[in-house]
Amino acid sequence: MTSRRLLGVRLTAVLAIAAGIWTLVVWIGGGFDALVFGLRIRSTDPARPRLLAELALLAFVGLRGFARTKADLDAIGNRILHHWPRARAPLVAALAAAVCILGILKVAPVAGGSDSYGYVSQIDLWLHAHPFVEQPWVDKVPWPDAAQTFTPLGYRSMPSGNALVPTYSPGLPLIMALVKVVAGYRAMFVVGPLAAAILVLTTYGLGCRLGSPDMGVIAAWLVATSPSVIANMLVVMSDIPAAAAWAVAVYLLFGRSLGSAIGAGLAAGIATLIRPNLVPAAGVMGAWLIFKLWRDAPHRSLSVLRIAGFIAGLVPGLAILAILFSWLYGSPLSSGYGPLGEYYDASHILPNLQSYLSWLGESQTPVAYLGLVGLALAIRWLWPRTPDRSMVVALGAFVAVLWGQYAAFQLLSSWIYLRYVVASWPALMLGVAAFALLPVRWAGKPAILVTTVAIIAVGVWTFGFAARTGGLIARQGEHKFPAAAMLARGRTEAASIVIAGLHSGSMRYYGGRMTIRAEFLDGAWLDRTVEWLDQRGIHTYAVLEREEVQPFLDRFAGQQRARLAGQLVFVYHGTSTVYFYDLSRPEDQPLQPETVNETYAGPAFIPPVPVPTLAFER
């Protein structure tokens, strides 16, 4: 090969690789618009760089020659196959580390909306061993359902007395509290990313338990790039920690020792502390152990010990949950959500299943449907290396219980609610992996490259879906909560009350201001509430998101204090718009509202302020 031709080969190879990377960047991130040395570079359509990559690749093959190119690919493939068995575990470890690092860099360290405030604000309550928010002033106020009106998001009033108790289960707050004690305030927000990394690692481990490390690698990649995993590890919610705990429990369940059975019970106990409604999933695990006892006669004594060990590991978690629920809600079978009938309805099953399946294909590509089929077909040609295909049946039953329960849950409206069933992702992606390996077994080496490229492409696309739908900008989106609260804190008196909805928790946590829930205040009582508080030296404000303004006007229609015109103190423009009103302002003294425009500039671990209390002058 002449030097000129060799140069052409190298240049076309570099161009093909660069154009391919360019295509991925535009495809995943939606494009870019940058100013470089005074020149504007803009790219929003991946079709053009993809065409360039294809042309460069064709030119490379033309210059290199088809035979040489094939020989080069064969040599690369043989080298990869030779080192692959030793590379699988380090590769998955690197993937899990990448997920964790991405989570740490992008996590939203905020107690903002219902979930994040509900969980984060619980932490200090548990650290003080008193998970009650005392409100002694409630007896003094005249409006209806007074205790309920002082309930921020993530809390509920007790049936008797004036204290508030958390709505959400204590599992995640207790874990975060432990992390806070050991590593400090900032570290507790890393629980989600760490749980996501554990989920990826355990998915690979489950593949190994099923007899195929290759299956584990594929499934771990699909879990790591899942929009439901990426988006939900970045906010303080229990979905990813619960999914990780269940994955660890199932992985240990499929072990063979007494210790692994005890560990499975412990992990399942932790999972139920995080998400108590998933206790039936532990029943699936117990049923599988009983089946093994019936089937495996030569090792029946060990099977009996494993069942006992699993129960011994599970019972402490269930006992703690029962004790805490009795303490907080008056019954071991009650939760912060109230009666089951308020949240579960058989009429929801079909619409929710249709939604879940639609969102699954939308966010994970239709390839994910193969996972459901794979779990339903526990047959040898699909799972040839699995030593005991009853494990596949157990995984399928676990997924069925999980999906069945949440299908009966409240009607949902967005793909983001796949987070409820994200604990099924390891099993689901192992089902996909089982199908992905079929052509490799049938066609050998020629199918390896095609399968690898296809699986990588699916993962890249799903990661791109997360990026395109805002899954990677949770920190920017959640920043409005502390930002608006700190603005309110600087413009209000310490002895003041803020009527709010979405910001009812964050105004307490970051603003140090007592809040009243707008949706719980009687519609005929706004004027009387403001006047009664004014007479006792307490100024009343309202903070509303753009979407909350009209419902506020409708709820308090006819009330003078709900006019809002002339009462606007400031407007916060960030990732959303927040309005702050002075409801105690006399009608003849209109305000000149301030506009605060903020472009999120970077991470901010904003600590909470002292918990607000309320005292009346008379």
N, C-alpha and C positions, 0 to 999 in steps of 0.2 A: 504494500500500500504506500503510495507516494505521500510525501509530507503534506502536500496541499490537501489531498483527500483525507488524511488523518486529521488535519485541522478542521475540515468540514464536519467530520464525524463528531469531534469533540464539541464544536460549536452547536451543532444541531441537538446533541444530547443535553447540553446545558440549557439551550432554549426550550426544549421539550419539558425538562424538569421545572424550569422557572415559570413557564406558562401553565404547567399543571398546578404548581403552588398558587399562582395567581388565581386560577380558576377556583380552587378550594377556598381561598380567602374571600373572594367575592360571593361564592355560593353560600358559605357559612355565615359570613358577617353582613351580607346584603350589600356589599360594595364599600367604596371609600372615596373620599374627596379631600385631597391634600394639596398644599402649596409647597413645592420643592424648588428652592433657588429661584423663586419668583414665577415659576411655571405651575399652573394648576393641573394636577393629575387626577382624573375622575374615572372611576370604573364601577358600573352598577349591573352590568349584564355579563354573566359568566359564559355566555355562548361564544363571545369573541375570543377570550383567552383560551377557551377549550378548543376552538377551531385552530388557533395558532399552535397549541400543543399537539394536536393531531397531525397537522401539516409538518411540524418539526420532527415528529416521530416517524412519519412516512419518509421524510428526507433522510433521517438517520438510517433507517432500514435500507433505503436505496443506496446510500454511500457505503454502508458497512457490508451490505449483501445479506440476503435472506438466510443463507446457510450459516454464515458467521454469527449473525444475530441469534439464530436458533441455538447454535453451539454455546454462545455466551450465556443465554438464558438457562440452558441445561446445566452449565457449569455452576451458575449462581444457585439454581434450584437444588442441585446435588449438595452443594456446600451448606445451604440452609437446612436441608433435610438431615444432613449428618449431625449438625449441631442443635437441631430443634429440640430433641428430648431434654437436653440440659438447659435450654434457653426458656422453656415454657414458664417455669416458676418465677425466675427473675423478671421475665417480661410482664407477668401479671402483677408482681410486686411493684414494678416501675409504674404500671398503669394505675394501681391503687394509690401510689404515692402522688402521681400526677393529679388524680381526682382530689385527693386531700389538699394538695397545694393550691389547686384552682379554687377549692372551697374556702380555704383560709384567706386567699387574696380577694375573693369576691363576696364573702359572707356579709350579711347585713346584721351588725351587732346592735340591734334595736329592739326595744320593747314597744311595739307600735300598735298594730291592729289587734283583733280579738285573740288570735292564737299566741303571737309573740308576747304581748303584754301579759296575757293570762299565765303563761309559763314562767316568764322571767320574773314577774312580780311575786310569784310564789316562792322563789328561791330563798329570799331573806326570811319569809314566814317560817319555812321549814328549818332554817338555820337557827331561828329563835325558838323552835319547837312549839310554835303557837300559830297554826294555820288559820287563824281567824282575824278578820279586820273589824275591830271594835268601833262602833259608831254610837256613842252614848247620847249624842245630841238628837237622835231621830225622834225620841219621845216628845220633844219640844216643838216639832214642826207640825203645822195644821193640815197640810194637803194630804190627799188619799195615797195609800200605799207608799208611805214615806221611806221605809227601809228599801223598797225596791227602786225608788227613784235615785238613791245614792249608790246604785250598783254599777260599776264600770264594766266594760267588756271583759269576759273571762271569769266573772264572779256571779254569785247568786245570793240572795238573802236567805237566812235560815228560817225554817218554818216558825220558830218561836224566838223571840229576842231580836236584837237589832244588829247583830254581827253579820258580816259577809263571809262566805266560804268560797274557795275556788271551784269553778265549774270543771276544770280539766283534771285528769288523773295525775297523781303525784309522781309517777315514775320518772318522767323526763326532768322535772324540777329537782328531784332528789339527786339524780345523776349530775346535773349541772351544779347543784350545791356542793357536791363532793369535789368536783373539778375546781370550783371557785375556792374552796378551802385549801386545796393542794396547790393550785397554780395561779389563783387570782381572778379578778373580775373579767378581764379580757379573754382568758382561756376558756371560760365556760361557753362562749359562743362558737367554739371550734368543735363542739360535740357533734353537730350535724355533719361537717366534712369528715370527721374521724369515723362516724358511723357509715358514711357512704363508702369510705375506703374498706372498712370491714365487710361491707356488703359485697364489694367486688372480689375481695380475697376469698370470702366464703363461697361465693358462686363457683369460683375455680375449684375450691375444695370439694364441693358437691359433685362437680364433673368427675373429679378423681374418684370419689366414692362410687359413682356410677360406672366406673371402669374405663373412662376415657378422659385423660387430661386434655386432649385436643378439644373435646366438647366443652370442657371447663374454660379453656382459653377463649373460645368463641363466645360463650355465654357471658364471661366476665367482661369482654369488650363491649357487648351489647348492653349490659347493665351500666357500665361506666359511661357510655355515651347516651344513655337514655334521658330524654328531656324531663321525665318525671323525677329521676334521681338528681339531675343537675339543678333543676329549679328549686326543689324542695330541700336540698341540703344547705342552701344559702340563706334560709330563714329559720327562725326558731319555731319549729313544729315537730310533732312527734312521729311523723310518718317514716322518715328514714331511720331514726334510732330503733323504732319498733321493727321495721323490716330487717335491720341488721341483727337484732336479737333473735328474731324468728329464724333467720338464715343460719345463725350459729347453732340454735337449738336443733334444727333438722340435720345439720352437718354432724353434730355430736350423736344424734339419735341413730344415724346410719353407721356409727362405729360399732365395735364388737365387744368392748370391755364394759365392766361395771362402772368404771370412772366416767366413761363417755356418756352413759345413761344418766348418771347423776348430774353431769354437766349439762345435758340436754334439758333436764328438769329445771335446773337453776336458770338457764337461759330463757326457757319458756316462762318461768315465774317472773323474770325481769320484763319480758315482753308483755305479759299481762298487766304488770304494774304500769307500763307505759300506755298500753291500749287494752283496758279490761274487757271490752266487748269482744275481743278475739279469743277468749277462753276456749270456745269450741275447737279452735285449732289445736290446742293441747290435747283435746279429746281424740283428734285424729292421730296424733302421735302415740297416745296410749293404746288406741285400737290397733295400730301397726305392731306395737310390741306384743300385744296379746296374740295377734295373728302369728307372729314369729314363735311364740311359745307353743301354739298348737301345731305349727308346721315343722319346727326343728326339734324333733323328739330326742336325738342324741345329745343335744346341749340344753335340755329342758331346765336343769338346775341353774345354769347361767342365765337363761331367759327369765326365770323367776326372779333372780337377783337383780337383773336389769330393770324389770318392771318395778320392783320395790325401790331401786335406786332412783329411777325416774320420778316416782311419786314423792320420795323423800326430798329430791331436789326441787320439785314443783310446789310442794305444800308451803314452804316458808313464804314464797311470793304471794300465794293465794291468801295465806293467813294475814300477812301484812296488809294486803288490800282490803280484806274483810274488816280488820280492826280499824283501819283508817276510814273506810266508808261508814262504819258504825259511828265513829267519832264525829265525822263531818256531816253526814247526811241522815243519821239515825237508824240505818239498817245496813247490814253487810251486802244486801242485794240491791241497794239503791246507789245512784251515782249523781254527779253534779249536773247531769243532763235531764234529770227528772224521770218520769215514767217512760217505759220503752215505747208505749203506744204513741207518744208524741213525736217520735222520730222514725219508727218503723211502720211500714204499711205495705201489705201484699200487693196493692194496686200499683206500687212504684216499681215492682220487679221488672216487668217487661220494658217500660220506657227507659229505666236506668241501664238494663243490659244492652239495649239498642244503643244508648249513648256511649257506654263504656266501649263496646265493640267498635263503634264509629271513631271514637277518640283514639283508640288503640291503633287502628290503621292510619289515622291522620298523623299521629305523633311518632309512631314507631315503624311506619310503613306497613303495608299488608303482609309483609314477611312475618310479622309477629303472630298472625293467625295460625301459622304453622306450629307455633309453640303450644297452642290449645289442642290442635290435632295430635301433636306428638305425645302430649300427656294422656290423651284419651286412648292412644294406641300403644299400650305396653306390650308390644310384640317383638320377637327376637330380631327380625330383619331391620327394625328401626333402632333397637337398643342391643346390638349383638354382643357388646363387651360388658354389659351390666350383669354383675354376678347374681343379683336377685331383683327380678323385675317388679317385685312387690314394692320396691322403693319408688318406682315410677308411679305405681298406683297410689302410694301414700302422698307423693307430690301432687298428683292430680286431685286427690281428695282434699288436700290442704287448700289448693287453689279454688276448688268448688265451694268449700266452706267460706272462704274469704270473699269471693265474688258474690256468693249467694246472700251473705249477710248485708253487704253494702248495696246490693241491688234493691233490697227492701228499705234502704235508708231514704232520707229525704231526696226529692227530685233535684238534680244537679244541672249545671248550665255550661260548663266549660271543661276542656281537656285537662286543665290543671287538677281537677278532682280525681284523676287517675291515681293521685297520691294515696287515696284510700286503699287501693289494691296493689300498691307498689311492693308490698311484702311478697307478692306472687311472682315478681320479676325474675328471681333466680331460677325458679322452676320453669317459668314460661320461656326464658331464653335458652335453657337447656333443651327444651323441646325444639326450639328453632335450630339449635346446634346439631341435634340428632338428624334433622332433615338435611342440614348443610353438609354433613359428612357422608351422606348417601352417594353422591356422584364421585367422591374421592374413592370410596370403596369399590364402586362399580367400574370407574374408568382409570383409576390409578393416577400417575403423575400428571397427565394432561389436564385433569380436572382440578389439581391442587391450586394452580395459579388462578384459574377462573373463580373457584370458590373463595380463595383468599381475597381477591380483588372485590368480589361481590359483598363479602362480609365487611370488609373495610369500608366500602362505599356506603353500606347501610348505616354503619356507625357514624361516618362523617356526616351523612344526611341528617340523622337524628340529632346529632350535636348541633348541626346548623339550624335545625328546627327550634332547638332551645334558644339559640342566639337570636334567631329572627323573631321569636315571639316574646322576647324580653326576659327569658329565663336567667340570663347572666347579669342583669342589671338590678337585682333585688336591692342591693345596697343603695343605689340612687333612688329607687322608688320608695323605700322605707325611711329615707332621711327626712322626709317631710314631717314625720311625727316629732322627733326631738327639735327640729328647726322651728316648727310652729309653736311648740310648747315653750321653748326658750324665748321666743319673741313675745309670747303672752306673759311670761314671767316678768319680763322687763317693763311691761306696760300696765301691770295690774298690782293691786294691793295684796299683801299676803293673806289678809282676811277677805277673800272674795270667792265667789263660786262661778264656775264655768258650766253652762249647759251645753252638752255635746253628745255626739253619737260615736262615730268612728274614733274620735280623739279623746273619749272619756277616760281611757286608761293612761295614755301617754301624757295628758295634761297633768295627771297626778305624779307620774313617774319622773318626768323631766321638767315640768313646770311648777310642781309643788302647790298646785291649786286644787281645791276640792271640786268635784264634778257632780252634776246631775245628768242622768240619761234622758235625753229629749223624748225618746219614744215611750218612756215610762211615766212621764209627767202628764197628769190629766189635762186634756185639751182645753178645759175651761179654767185652768188654774194658773196660767202663765202670769197674768197681771197681778193676781193676788200673791203669788209666790215672790215675785220681784219686789212688790211693795212691802210684804212682810219682812223680807230679808233687808231691804233698805232701812226699815225702821229699827233694825237691830245692828246697824253699822256694817252690813255685808253687801258689797257691790256685786252685781250680777252681770255676767257676760255670756256670750254664746260663741262657740267655734263650730263652723260647719264647712264641710267640703262642698264643692259646687253641686254635686248630686244630692246633697242633703238639704239644700236651701228650700226647694219647692215642697218637699214633704214637711219641713218645719212650718212653712207658711200654711199649708193645708191643715196640719194638725191643730195649729193655734189660730185658725181663721177667726176674725172678729176680735182678737185680743190686741189691745193697743200696743203692747210691748213687742208684738210680732210684726210690726210694720217694717222693721229693719232699715227703712229709708232714713238717712241722717244719723244712723247708729253705728255705721261701719268705722272701726278703728284702723284696721289694716287689712290688706289683701296680700297673701303670700303666694307667689307664683314660683313653683318648683317643678317637680314631675307631675304635680297636680295643683289645683288652686284651692286655697283655704281662706275662708273669710272669718274675721274676728269682729264681733259686734259688742257694743256697750248697751246692754238692755236697761241699765239704770239711768241712762242719760236722759235729761228732760227733753221733751219734744221741741221746745223753743231754743235749744242749744245744739244745733246740728254740728257734726264733726267734719273735719277735713281728712278723709282717709289717707293713710300712707300706703304706698305700694312697695312691696319688697320682692324684688326679682332675684332669684338665686339659681346659679348653675352649680350643681354639685361638683366640688373640687377635689374630693378625695375622702379616704376613710376617717372616721371620727368615732372613737370609743367614748361615748358621752356617758358619764356616770349619773346615777339617779340623784335627786335632791331629797331632803328629808320628807317623810310621808306627811301629807297635809292633814290637819285636824280642823275642827270647826268649833268656834266659841261665840256665843251671842252676848252683845253688850247688855241686853236686858231681856 
